[in-house]
Amino acid sequence: MIQFHVYPGGKKRVVTFSYDDGHHNDERLVALFNKYGVKATFHLNGGKYLGKTEAELDVYRARYAGHEISCHTVTHGWPARMPLASLTNEIMEDRKILEHLAGYPVVGLSYPSGSYSDEAIVALRACGIVYSRTVDSHKRFLLPNDFLKWHPTCHHKDALPLCDRFINDLDSEWTHPMFYIWGHAHEFRTEEEWSVIEQILQKLSGNDKIWYATNIEIYRYMQAQQQLEISADETVFYNPTAIDVWVEKNKKQIILVPAGATIRLS
Ligand SMILES: [Zn+2]
């Protein structure tokens, strides 16, 4: 039996952070994430960067370096309450501005105001968006069933009590693998509020059983796993993607299938 619940390096847990709206507090937040060696995704409204000079944009490029820049619509409308044509514009204009900022295709989103609908998702697909985060926190460590309705574990204000549960169960095969924390950097108004996120980072960081990833890295990795071609007797594995992939065989053997490689188990 082959199972996918193994991440880069054979790790079985993943932690990711997701922050919306592009506030100047992001700079301090990124410094904290870098200090603790974790990765985050920043969902930005491209309209805030219109008319900026290249020198001004370089400040933002430096701010988010090493993390993911992702869409949040160009002017922060409500996706479920606008014509699909307007939503399409909101996303494509955001993509163009953010791609100029980031220098790579920006194909993730978080729903502004948490607003989404099945119809809105049609527009997302048409715009080339591959994942989108909701604000429907489930307080669990679940992987998304549908990346266009990617429900997070919790807002950062609710994360601290869940950290111990996650860390204490790192070796359990019955605990779900992903701790996904979201919020807004503008919610950190006092030193006490900053200390909460630092306590969360102290508990979750620096653990060699955890993969620290951006949202798009998780999406890409899980897509690559799905693309593995495996022989019927589960001894030959071909990885047609550009991403190294790990799987688990018979609940004990961790197998690395390097990008582009075929491996045979003896
Ligand atoms: Zn927002």
Residues whose N, C-alpha, C, O or C-beta is under 5 A from the ligand:
A	BS01	ZN	D20 D21 P112 S113
